[in-house]
Amino acid sequence: MPNMMPNAMPNMMPMMMGKNAPMVGAQASPPMVPSGSFINSQGGNIVAVPVAEESYVENILRLNRGKMASFYMTYENNREWNAKIFRGIIEAAGRDHIIISDPSTGMRYLLLMLNLDYVTFDGPIQYEYPFEGGVVTNTTPMNNREEEI
């Protein structure tokens, strides 16, 4: 019975190789689906679009565009300096980079997020993120932990 397909393997499909010779055990590859989407029961792609922007470092930096900040960066395997602090005004931020300018020299720096350890600000920062159906900002009151206990 070499040409019979087993009934216990519904995902297996015969494939023809050469002259009408069935090959048992080959599977059809799944359709390509963009990241963050899923396939509905009819086989169509549904792309899930986020309802609100999530809280990422670049979004926090964008909210604070124009403010002075210090960027603490680490550069592995660098013999001259392993860590460096850049200070400047935030001009732009992307998923993988930050652009700052030094007001005293006019020099602009393109820094990679890959090397970023942390950022400090001289004053309050603008901050917001979605949380439990609402938005938490830097003006949202903090709960007193003693009241919750």
Secondary structure as UniProt FT lines:
FT   TURN            2..3
FT   TURN            7..8
FT   TURN            10..11
FT   STRAND          12..17
FT   TURN            18..20
FT   STRAND          21..27
FT   TURN            35..36
FT   STRAND          37..39
FT   TURN            41..42
FT   STRAND          45..47
FT   HELIX           57..63
FT   TURN            64..66
FT   STRAND          68..74
FT   TURN            76..77
FT   STRAND          83..93
FT   STRAND          97..101
FT   TURN            103..105
FT   STRAND          108..112
FT   HELIX           113..115
FT   STRAND          116..121
FT   STRAND          128..131
FT   TURN            132..133
FT   STRAND          134..137
FT   TURN            138..139
FT   HELIX           145..148
//
